[in-house]
Structures are given as structure tokens and as C-alpha cells.
Amino acid sequence: MLSVFFDLSKACDTVWKDGLRPKLLQSNIQGTMYKWNSNFLHNRTARVKLDGKYYSKQVIMKEGVPQGSAISPTLFLVYINNITSAITSYVKHTLHAADFAIWSTAEYATTAKVRVQATVDKVFKWSQDWGLTINLNKTVTTKFSLETKERHVTLTMNGQPLPTEDTPTSLGITLDKRLTWKPHIQKINQKAIRRSQIMKKLSGTKWGANSKILRQVYQGYIRPVMEYASAAWSTAATSNLTSLSKTQNQNLRIVLGAIKSTPIKELHKQAEMDTLENRREQRTLTLYEKSKRNSTHPLHNILREKTKNRLKSRKSPNHVMKKKFEENQDLLWQTDRYEPLKLAESPWDNNKVNRNAVTKRFFDDCTQKLRTFLFKLSRQARISTVIHSIEIK
């Protein structure tokens, strides 16, 4: 698979206002809303202000959308949205704000090169027509392949060769050409370790913060770094994922003030935290359910296809998600497997009591823990679960 990751220089500051207005009309933004947006962009000025004093003259902003405005990101999305018109056949793309990437999959690298090169030329022409600048030094190409022989593929833009990058970064995730996720895991692990230094500074034995505050610091500042987009790289090898678990264990010892020989299970139990492995599994199941139920999700059709692995030791995200779903199927609500519960008499006799036999709707409102407990209990005992509530009048 041959891919190109584009980098737009000062994208929001170089939006062509006269070109944005017809795109608003093409997006069916008309009438009063169009007039309001047009006036919002017209004759905007800027000047330097420091300590309540102005140190420059007003300058009319001929290009760009206003920085800091709530509507500016939406206007930029409208402006850049038709960049996908430059995509040629057999080339796929992703577009998230100014992060734009294309790729093509083929058996031979030369075939993919011809397809991607045609798209690169059309994207460059589109940027020239609409006044956006592509940074040729930061726009990189990457060839994802499991082959052992190095075969370099060179793509050009405006007559200049694009640099090749083995570990590009897209949307905060570091990729590698074999998709082992090892560089990304090492990067986030080092970042989490650096942030752990704050925990050590706050955990003095006599004057330091208590375990409650340290726990909040870890959950809000350190753990999110190790869990960002974890459903995507959950296919990484266990040897790579173990480093993240070790980092969490070290932080839990700081939170609890525990010694190094404390069992890991006791650390999680006392800190009332789940393991990173279980949390990744939960996120993977959530992604699987979202993509399966939402027909517009990018993974909706992919999960229905059969995926073949070239290596037995490497599994695709499709296989991982389906396997996790099968292992935890008993704990998930399946509308086609469970029938609504029948009404039952309440165990008390009182005319002022409002009887409410709980059906499937109740489970949809329950927390995940309560839902899991009820299903597990009912399936083990093979009985129907009925819950009654009292309404005091």
C-alpha cells in the first residue's frame, strides 16, 4: 500500500474569501444565513494590542477566516471539503480538517505509484486553483508492506521529489510500514513516563497529596496518553503492550504508596482501577458495536468482508473485534435473542403502589455494570429477571 500524507501551510490563514462564498451557496447555505456569513467575512481588520494599548494600525484581512471564532472551523471545512474531487480511481482518502491523506493498494508497487501520482498531481492543481499552499518538505510518502526487500518508490509534486517517511504521524498516531505499532507505543509510553514525574513530585510521605488527588491526576493526565485511539492499535504484539501495563503499575504504586513487591492484582483492586488490557477490550467492543449498527460508519462494510492474513502471527482489526465480540457475547444486549419480559404481579398488595415490570427499555437506561450483572445472573440461574419499583404518592 502506497500512501501520501499532505501538510497544508497556514491553512486557515490562507482561505480565499471570494472562493468561500460560492462554496457556501453550493452547500445550500442561502438567504439570511448566507448574508450573515458573507458580512462576517467582509472587511475584517486586525491590529496588535498589548496591556490595553494599541501598537499598530488596523490592517484589512484579505484572506483567511477569523481565528478564535466558533464558526471559523465550519467555514474552513466547507472550503476544503471539495478537495476530494481530485481523487482518482482506485485511490482512497481520509480528510479530517487540514489532515489529508491518500493511499492505494495494489499487488505491484508500480501500479500503486501510477495511481497515487495521478492523484497527487490533481491535488496540487486544486491547491493552486484555490489559493492553498502544500508544504513540500512536510508532505511525506510511505509504503506499507510486509516484504523484506527494500523497494523505494519516489513520488513527485511540482517537479520535486516528496520525502519518504517510515514512521509518519496521522491524527496523533505514529504509523510504521509494517503496522506493528511499536514506534507509536514506545512514543506514548515515553510521554506517559515523563508525565509521571509530576506524580512523584506530588507524592511526598509527609507533605504530599493524598491518594485521591494522585488518582485523579493519573486518570486525567497520564492514562489518556496511553489510551488514545487504543482500539486502532489493539492488534499490537503483547510484548509491546506490556510496557504500557508496567507504566500503569508504577503509577498505581505512587498513588497508593505501595512497595515494589505489592501484587499487581492488589494494586488495581485497592486503586479501584481496571487494567489497560480490559479497557482496550472494552473500547474495541464499543467500536465494533458502533460500526456494526451505524450504516454510515467507515468500518460498517469492512467488518462484513472476509479478511485474509498473510502471516499467522499478525491479525487484522476485523479479526480482533470479532473475536472479542464472540468472547463477550453473553454480556452484550442482543435485541434478536432476548424477548421482552412479561408483566408480573408485585410482591406487595397496596393500591397506591405503581407496579412497573422492567422490560428491555430499562436495561437500555441501566449502567453497564448493572446490565452485565443482571444478564450474567439470569443466564447462570436460567431464570427471568423482574424488578419492581415503588412510587410513593
C-alpha positions in Angstrom: 0.0 0.0 0.0 1.4 3.4 -1.1 0.2 6.5 0.8 0.8 10.2 0.9 0.3 12.4 3.9 -0.3 16.1 2.9 0.6 19.1 5.0 -1.1 22.4 4.3 0.8 25.5 5.3 -1.2 28.1 7.3 -4.4 26.5 6.0 -6.9 28.7 8.0 -5.0 31.9 7.3 -4.9 31.5 3.5 -8.6 30.7 2.8 -9.7 32.6 -0.3 -12.8 34.5 0.9 -14.2 35.2 -2.6 -13.9 31.4 -3.3 -15.5 30.5 0.0 -18.8 32.4 -0.8 -19.8 30.3 -3.9 -18.9 27.1 -1.9 -21.4 28.3 0.8 -24.1 28.5 -1.9 -23.2 25.1 -3.2 -23.6 23.7 0.3 -27.2 25.0 0.2 -26.4 27.9 2.6 -28.7 30.6 1.3 -30.8 33.6 2.3 -30.2 35.3 5.6 -27.6 32.7 6.7 -25.5 33.3 3.6 -25.8 37.1 4.0 -24.7 36.8 7.6 -21.6 34.7 6.8 -20.7 37.0 3.9 -20.8 40.1 6.1 -18.9 38.1 8.8 -16.0 37.7 6.3 -16.2 41.2 4.7 -13.7 43.9 5.7 -12.4 42.3 8.8 -9.4 44.1 10.4 -6.7 43.2 12.9 -4.1 45.1 14.9 -1.7 44.5 17.8 -3.0 45.2 21.4 -0.8 44.9 24.5 -1.6 45.9 28.0 -4.7 47.7 26.8 -2.8 49.8 24.3 -2.7 49.5 20.5 0.7 49.4 18.9 -0.2 49.1 15.3 -2.6 50.4 12.7 -5.7 48.4 11.6 -5.0 46.1 8.6 -7.7 44.6 6.5 -7.5 40.8 6.5 -7.9 40.0 2.8 -7.6 36.2 3.2 -8.3 33.7 5.9 -11.1 33.0 8.4 -11.0 34.8 11.8 -9.0 32.9 14.4 -10.9 32.0 17.7 -14.3 32.3 16.2 -16.8 29.4 16.8 -17.9 29.4 13.2 -14.4 29.6 11.6 -13.7 25.8 11.7 -17.0 25.1 10.0 -16.2 27.7 7.3 -12.8 26.1 6.7 -14.4 22.6 6.4 -16.8 24.0 3.8 -13.9 25.5 1.9 -11.6 22.4 1.9 -14.4 19.8 1.5 -14.2 19.5 -2.3 -10.5 18.6 -2.3 -11.8 15.0 -2.5 -12.8 15.8 -6.1 -9.2 15.4 -7.1 -9.2 11.7 -6.0 -8.8 9.4 -9.0 -9.9 5.8 -9.4 -8.6 3.1 -7.1 -7.3 5.7 -4.6 -8.9 6.1 -1.1 -8.6 9.1 1.2 -9.2 10.4 4.7 -9.9 14.1 5.5 -10.1 15.5 9.0 -9.9 19.3 9.0 -6.5 20.1 7.4 -5.2 16.5 7.8 -5.5 14.9 4.4 -4.1 11.6 3.3 -4.5 9.3 0.3 -3.4 5.7 -0.4 -3.8 3.0 -3.0 -3.4 -0.8 -2.6 -2.1 -2.9 -5.4 -0.1 -6.1 -5.9 2.7 -4.3 -7.6 4.3 -1.1 -6.3 4.5 0.4 -9.8 0.7 0.1 -10.2 0.1 1.9 -6.9 2.6 4.6 -7.9 0.8 5.4 -11.1 -2.5 5.7 -9.3 -1.2 7.8 -6.4 0.9 10.1 -8.7 -2.1 11.0 -10.7 -4.0 12.0 -7.6 -1.0 14.0 -6.2 -0.9 16.0 -9.4 -4.6 16.7 -9.3 -4.4 17.7 -5.6 -1.6 20.1 -6.3 -3.5 21.7 -9.1 -6.6 22.0 -6.8 -4.4 23.8 -4.1 -3.1 26.2 -6.8 -6.6 27.0 -8.0 -8.0 27.7 -4.5 -5.0 29.5 -3.0 -3.8 26.9 -0.5 -0.1 26.0 -0.1 1.1 22.5 0.3 4.4 22.2 2.3 6.6 20.0 0.1 9.1 19.4 2.9 6.5 18.1 5.4 4.3 16.2 2.8 5.6 12.6 3.0 5.1 9.3 1.3 5.1 5.8 3.0 4.9 2.4 1.5 3.2 -0.1 3.9 4.3 -3.6 3.1 5.5 -6.9 4.7 8.1 -7.6 2.1 11.7 -8.0 3.3 13.3 -6.4 0.2 13.5 -2.6 0.2 12.0 -1.2 -2.9 11.9 2.6 -2.9 9.1 4.4 -4.6 9.6 8.0 -5.4 6.6 10.4 -6.0 6.9 14.0 -7.2 5.0 17.2 -6.7 5.5 20.2 -8.9 8.7 18.5 -10.2 10.2 18.0 -6.7 10.5 14.5 -5.1 8.5 14.0 -2.0 10.4 12.8 1.1 9.9 9.2 2.3 9.0 8.6 5.9 8.9 5.1 7.5 7.0 6.3 10.6 4.6 9.0 9.6 2.1 10.6 12.1 -1.5 11.0 11.2 -4.1 12.4 13.7 -1.7 11.8 16.6 -1.0 8.2 15.8 2.5 7.1 14.7 2.4 4.5 12.0 5.1 2.2 10.7 5.5 0.5 7.4 4.7 -3.0 8.8 1.9 -1.7 11.1 3.4 -3.3 14.2 2.5 -0.2 16.2 5.8 -0.5 18.1 7.0 3.1 17.4 3.7 4.5 18.5 3.6 2.5 21.7 7.2 3.5 22.5 6.3 7.1 21.9 3.3 7.3 24.1 5.0 5.2 26.8 7.9 7.7 27.0 5.4 10.5 27.1 3.5 8.9 30.0 6.7 8.3 31.9 7.7 12.0 31.6 4.3 13.0 32.9 4.7 10.5 35.8 7.4 12.8 37.2 4.6 15.1 38.3 3.1 12.3 40.4 6.5 11.7 42.1 6.7 15.4 42.9 3.3 15.4 44.5 3.6 12.2 46.5 5.6 13.3 49.5 5.3 11.0 52.5 4.5 13.8 55.0 3.5 16.8 52.9 2.4 15.3 49.6 -1.1 15.0 48.1 -3.4 12.2 49.3 -4.2 9.1 47.2 -7.5 10.6 45.9 -5.8 13.6 44.3 -3.0 11.4 42.9 -5.6 9.1 41.4 -7.3 12.0 39.7 -4.0 13.2 38.3 -3.3 9.8 36.9 -6.7 9.3 35.4 -6.9 12.8 33.9 -3.4 13.5 32.8 -1.4 10.3 32.3 -3.7 7.4 31.4 -5.4 9.2 28.5 -2.0 9.4 26.8 -1.7 5.6 26.9 -5.3 5.0 25.7 -5.7 7.4 22.8 -7.2 5.5 19.8 -6.4 2.2 21.6 -9.0 0.4 19.6 -7.0 1.0 16.4 -3.7 -0.4 17.7 -5.1 -3.2 19.8 -3.6 -5.6 17.3 -0.1 -4.8 18.6 2.0 -7.7 20.0 1.7 -8.4 23.7 5.4 -7.7 24.1 4.8 -4.1 23.0 1.7 -3.6 25.1 3.3 -4.9 28.2 5.4 -1.8 28.5 2.2 0.3 29.0 1.0 -2.0 31.7 4.3 -1.7 33.5 3.9 2.1 33.4 0.5 2.0 34.9 1.6 -0.3 37.6 4.4 2.1 38.6 1.9 4.9 38.8 -0.5 2.9 40.9 2.3 2.3 43.4 2.8 6.0 43.6 -0.9 6.6 44.1 -1.2 4.0 46.9 2.2 4.5 48.3 2.8 0.7 47.8 6.1 -1.0 47.8 7.5 -2.7 44.7 6.7 -6.2 45.8 2.9 -5.5 46.0 0.9 -7.9 43.8 -0.4 -6.3 40.6 -4.0 -7.5 41.3 -4.0 -5.9 44.7 -2.8 -2.6 43.2 -5.7 -2.5 40.8 -8.1 -3.6 43.5 -7.1 -1.0 46.0 -6.9 1.7 43.5 -10.3 0.7 42.1 -9.0 0.7 38.5 -9.3 -1.7 35.7 -6.3 -3.0 33.7 -5.3 -1.3 30.5 -5.9 -4.6 28.7 -9.5 -4.8 29.8 -10.1 -1.1 29.0 -8.7 -1.7 25.4 -11.0 -4.6 25.1 -14.0 -2.5 26.1 -13.1 0.2 23.6 -12.7 -2.4 20.9 -16.1 -3.8 21.6 -17.6 -0.3 21.7 -16.1 0.5 18.3 -17.4 -2.9 16.9 -20.9 -2.2 18.0 -20.9 1.4 16.7 -19.6 0.4 13.3 -22.0 -2.6 13.1 -25.1 -0.6 14.0 -24.3 2.6 12.1 -24.5 2.1 8.3 -22.6 5.3 7.6 -19.6 4.3 9.7 -16.4 3.7 7.6 -16.0 0.2 9.2 -19.5 -0.9 8.6 -18.9 -2.6 5.3 -15.4 -3.6 6.1 -16.5 -5.7 9.0 -18.8 -7.7 6.8 -16.0 -8.7 4.5 -13.7 -11.6 4.9 -10.2 -10.7 5.8 -7.2 -12.9 5.0 -3.9 -12.7 6.9 -0.6 -13.1 5.2 1.1 -14.0 8.5 -0.4 -16.2 11.2 1.2 -14.0 13.9 -0.5 -10.9 12.5 -4.2 -10.4 12.9 -6.3 -7.6 11.4 -8.5 -5.3 13.5 -11.5 -7.1 12.0 -10.5 -10.4 13.4 -9.7 -8.9 16.8 -13.0 -7.1 17.1 -15.0 -10.2 16.0 -13.1 -12.4 18.4 -13.7 -10.0 21.3 -17.4 -9.9 20.4 -17.7 -13.6 20.4 -15.9 -13.9 23.8 -18.2 -11.3 25.4 -21.4 -12.0 23.5 -23.2 -13.3 26.6 -22.6 -9.9 28.3 -24.0 -7.8 25.4 -27.6 -7.0 24.8 -28.9 -8.6 21.6 -32.3 -7.5 20.6 -32.9 -10.6 18.4 -32.0 -13.0 21.2 -34.0 -11.7 24.2 -37.7 -11.3 24.4 -39.4 -8.6 26.5 -40.2 -9.7 30.0 -43.9 -10.4 30.8 -45.7 -8.4 33.4 -45.7 -9.9 36.8 -47.6 -9.2 40.0 -45.8 -7.2 42.6 -44.9 -8.9 45.8 -46.8 -6.4 47.9 -50.5 -5.5 48.0 -51.2 -1.8 48.0 -53.5 0.2 45.8 -51.1 3.2 46.0 -48.2 1.3 44.6 -47.4 1.7 40.9 -46.3 -1.6 39.5 -43.6 -1.5 36.9 -42.3 -4.7 35.4 -38.9 -3.8 33.9 -38.5 -4.7 30.2 -35.8 -4.1 27.6 -36.1 -0.3 27.9 -35.0 -0.4 31.5 -31.8 -2.2 30.5 -31.0 0.4 27.9 -31.1 3.0 30.7 -29.1 0.9 33.2 -25.4 1.4 33.7 -23.1 -1.1 32.1 -22.2 -2.8 35.4 -25.8 -3.3 36.4 -26.7 -4.6 33.0 -23.8 -7.1 32.9 -24.6 -8.3 36.4 -28.3 -8.9 35.7 -27.6 -10.8 32.4 -24.9 -12.9 34.0 -27.1 -13.7 36.9 -30.1 -14.6 34.8 -28.2 -16.8 32.4 -26.4 -18.7 35.2 -29.7 -19.4 37.0 -31.7 -19.7 33.8 -34.5 -17.6 35.2 -36.2 -14.4 34.0 -35.3 -11.3 36.0 -38.2 -9.0 37.0 -37.6 -5.8 39.0 -40.4 -3.9 40.8 -40.3 -0.3 41.9 -42.5 1.6 44.3 -43.9 5.0 43.6 -44.8 6.8 46.9 -47.7 9.1 46.5 
